[in-house]
Amino acid sequence: MGRKTRDSQYLRSARHFQARHRRPKSRVRFQGLEPVKILNLGCGTKVSPHPDVVNIDWSILLRIRSNFLLRAVAPILLNGDRLRRFNSLPNNLMVHDLSRGIPFPANSVDVVYHSHVLEHLDRGIAKEFVAECARVLRPGGIIRIAVPDYERYCRTYLEHVELCAVDGGHATIADHDALFEPLLKMSVLREAHGTSTQRPLRRFIENLLLGDARKRGETHQWMYDRFNLSWLLQSCGFIQPAVRTFDTSNIPDWLNLRLDCDDAGDEYKPESLYMEAVKVSM
């Protein structure tokens, strides 16, 4: 599919979304389309209700939310924390399978954001995904990525190795095995976490219908630190990669978007690496 054909299809998708979710008028337009300030990709239920944000995902909860019949029976299908998160979802959602591309035209978006998505993709696919982010960003637009910080995990592990070697106490060594969990657990996970906490019958049905953790894309396929993530961004045409914190950003009004913090303003995913970069201006 050529770029012009693909952009035409994505333009129709974006216009359809905007027809259903009117936002305050923005400063510029793209071919008659009000520009989207931020795309929150692979959001799951960590969404922003801010009117400048479009939250995009293909997760089961968002698919239920988008279907009138399924939405009506959600209290039967869902329970506990799942139902609470479902009921808290805002209206600015776009249900879309991102493996088919980002459904917006080239050079039409100010900011692309995704958190704890990249590590779930094979390395080759991850590069294609970041390149797709570059496609939809306008020149000078910002990409912000949050991933588990592999460097931090490794430093913590090695510090504990030294502590065990010096201390030699049984309590210290007994705790040591837990240090392997953040390094390895998500790579070898068999059962999806949400399913593993359900009652036996529901757990059996979910595993039967939805498959294991790998089939659902919950396992980690690669890990990143500040060096290989920076290299990946630059290899896809971004410049000025820079490490940020959860509460610092070059994105205007960042804290009010509440994408990397919880409702109390605390860090949503501690031990994350946050990095921003800029699309080269034409």
C-alpha positions in Angstrom: 0.0 0.0 0.0 1.4 3.4 -1.0 1.8 6.2 1.5 -0.9 8.3 -0.2 -3.5 5.5 -0.1 -2.6 4.7 3.5 -2.8 8.3 4.6 -6.2 8.6 2.9 -7.5 5.7 4.9 -6.0 7.0 8.1 -7.5 10.4 7.4 -10.9 8.9 7.2 -10.3 7.0 10.5 -9.2 10.2 12.2 -12.1 12.2 10.9 -14.6 9.5 12.0 -13.0 9.6 15.5 -13.3 13.4 15.7 -16.9 13.3 14.5 -17.7 11.3 17.6 -15.5 13.1 20.0 -15.5 16.9 19.4 -12.7 18.8 21.1 -12.0 22.5 21.5 -10.7 24.1 18.3 -6.9 23.8 17.9 -4.5 26.3 16.4 -3.9 24.6 13.0 -5.6 22.0 10.8 -4.3 19.2 8.6 -6.3 18.9 5.4 -9.4 20.2 7.2 -8.8 17.9 10.2 -8.4 19.3 13.7 -4.9 18.3 14.8 -4.5 15.8 17.6 -2.1 17.0 20.3 -1.2 13.6 21.8 -1.6 10.0 20.9 -1.5 7.6 23.9 -0.6 4.3 22.1 -1.2 0.9 23.7 -2.8 2.6 26.6 -4.7 -0.3 28.1 -6.8 1.3 30.9 -4.1 3.9 31.8 -5.8 6.7 29.9 -6.0 10.4 30.0 -9.4 12.1 29.9 -7.7 15.3 28.6 -9.5 16.6 25.5 -6.2 16.9 23.5 -5.4 13.2 24.0 -6.6 10.2 21.9 -6.1 6.9 23.8 -5.6 4.0 21.4 -5.5 0.3 22.2 -6.9 -3.1 21.2 -7.3 -4.5 24.7 -10.3 -6.5 25.6 -11.7 -3.9 28.0 -11.6 -1.2 25.3 -13.3 -3.6 22.8 -16.0 -4.3 25.3 -16.4 -0.5 25.9 -16.8 0.2 22.2 -19.6 -2.5 21.7 -23.1 -1.6 22.8 -24.2 -5.1 23.6 -21.0 -6.1 25.4 -21.1 -2.8 27.3 -24.5 -3.6 28.6 -23.4 -7.0 30.0 -20.1 -5.7 31.3 -21.1 -6.1 35.0 -21.6 -9.8 34.3 -18.4 -10.3 32.2 -16.2 -8.3 34.5 -15.6 -8.2 38.3 -13.6 -6.5 41.0 -10.8 -4.2 39.8 -11.5 -5.0 36.1 -15.0 -3.6 36.4 -13.7 -0.5 38.4 -11.2 0.2 35.6 -13.8 -0.3 32.9 -16.3 2.1 34.5 -13.5 4.7 34.8 -12.7 4.8 31.1 -13.4 8.2 29.4 -14.9 8.7 26.0 -11.8 9.8 24.1 -10.9 6.2 23.1 -10.0 4.7 19.8 -10.2 0.9 19.5 -7.5 -0.1 17.0 -5.0 -2.9 16.4 -1.7 -1.0 16.3 0.0 -3.9 14.5 -1.9 -2.5 11.5 -0.3 0.9 11.9 -1.2 4.1 13.6 -4.6 5.3 12.2 -3.5 8.9 11.5 -2.1 10.6 8.5 1.6 11.5 8.1 2.8 14.7 9.8 -0.6 15.2 11.6 0.2 14.8 15.3 2.1 16.9 17.8 3.1 14.2 20.4 3.2 10.4 20.4 3.4 8.7 23.8 3.6 5.1 24.8 4.4 3.5 28.1 5.6 -0.1 28.7 4.7 -1.1 25.2 8.0 -1.3 23.3 9.5 -4.1 25.5 6.6 -6.4 24.4 7.7 -6.2 20.7 10.3 -8.2 18.9 13.3 -6.0 18.1 12.6 -5.7 14.4 8.9 -4.9 15.0 9.9 -2.4 17.7 12.0 -0.5 15.1 9.1 -0.5 12.7 6.7 0.8 15.4 9.0 3.7 16.3 9.3 4.5 12.6 5.5 4.5 12.4 5.5 7.0 15.3 7.9 9.2 13.3 5.6 9.0 10.3 2.5 10.5 12.0 4.5 13.1 14.0 4.7 16.6 12.4 8.3 17.9 12.0 9.5 19.1 15.4 6.9 16.9 17.1 7.9 15.0 20.3 7.9 11.3 21.0 7.9 10.2 24.7 8.6 6.6 25.6 8.5 4.8 29.0 10.0 1.4 29.4 11.3 -0.7 32.2 14.8 0.5 33.0 17.1 -2.5 32.5 20.2 -0.6 33.7 18.4 0.1 37.0 17.5 -3.5 37.4 21.0 -4.7 36.7 22.6 -2.1 39.1 20.2 -3.2 41.9 21.0 -6.9 41.3 24.8 -6.3 41.3 24.6 -4.2 44.5 22.8 -7.1 46.2 25.5 -9.5 44.9 28.1 -7.4 46.7 26.0 -7.3 49.8 25.6 -11.1 49.9 29.3 -11.6 49.3 30.2 -9.2 52.2 27.4 -10.1 54.6 27.0 -13.8 54.1 23.9 -13.7 56.3 21.1 -16.1 55.5 18.5 -13.4 55.5 20.3 -11.4 52.8 20.9 -14.5 50.6 17.3 -15.6 51.1 16.2 -12.3 49.6 18.5 -12.6 46.7 16.3 -14.7 44.5 13.7 -12.0 44.4 16.2 -9.8 42.5 15.9 -12.1 39.5 12.1 -11.4 39.2 12.3 -8.0 37.5 15.0 -9.3 35.1 13.4 -12.6 34.1 9.7 -13.0 35.2 8.1 -11.1 32.3 10.2 -13.0 29.7 9.1 -16.5 31.0 5.6 -15.7 32.1 3.1 -18.3 31.1 -0.2 -17.2 32.4 -1.6 -13.7 32.0 -1.4 -11.9 35.4 -5.1 -10.7 35.3 -6.3 -14.2 34.6 -4.1 -15.8 37.3 -6.0 -13.9 40.0 -9.5 -15.1 38.9 -11.6 -17.9 40.3 -11.0 -21.4 38.9 -13.8 -21.5 36.4 -13.3 -18.0 35.0 -9.5 -18.6 35.0 -10.0 -21.8 32.9 -12.4 -20.1 30.4 -10.1 -17.1 29.9 -7.0 -19.3 29.3 -9.0 -21.4 26.9 -10.4 -18.4 24.9 -7.7 -15.8 25.1 -4.5 -18.0 25.4 -1.5 -17.7 27.5 0.6 -14.6 28.3 2.7 -14.8 25.2 -0.2 -15.1 22.9 -1.8 -12.0 24.5 1.5 -10.1 24.1 2.2 -9.7 27.8 5.7 -11.2 27.8 8.8 -9.1 27.3 10.6 -9.6 24.0 13.5 -7.2 24.7 14.8 -4.7 27.3 16.1 -1.2 27.1 18.5 1.2 28.8 19.3 4.8 28.1 21.9 3.8 25.4 20.0 1.3 23.2 16.8 3.3 23.4 18.6 6.4 22.4 20.2 4.6 19.5 16.8 3.1 18.4 15.2 6.6 18.3 18.1 8.1 16.3 18.0 5.2 13.9 14.4 6.0 13.1 15.2 9.7 12.3 14.7 11.3 15.7 17.1 13.8 17.2 18.0 15.1 20.7 17.1 12.0 22.7 17.0 12.9 26.4 16.2 11.1 29.6 13.4 12.6 31.6 11.7 11.8 34.9 8.0 10.9 35.3 7.2 14.5 36.1 9.5 16.4 33.7 8.9 16.8 30.0 9.1 19.2 27.1 5.5 18.5 26.4 3.4 21.5 27.4 1.1 21.0 30.4 2.6 17.5 30.9 1.6 17.0 34.6 -2.1 17.7 33.9 -2.2 14.9 31.4 -1.5 12.4 34.2 0.1 9.8 31.9 3.1 8.9 34.0 1.5 9.6 37.4 -1.5 8.3 39.4 -4.4 10.4 40.6 -2.4 11.4 43.7 0.4 12.8 41.5 2.9 10.0 42.4 4.9 8.0 39.8 2.6 5.4 38.2 5.3 2.9 37.1 8.4 3.3 39.3 11.7 1.9 38.0 10.8 3.2 34.5 13.2 4.8 32.0 11.6 7.9 30.4 13.0 9.3 27.2 11.9 12.0 24.7 13.2 12.9 21.3 12.2 15.2 18.5 11.3 14.5 14.9 13.7 16.2 12.5 12.2 19.4 11.0 12.0 19.2 7.2 
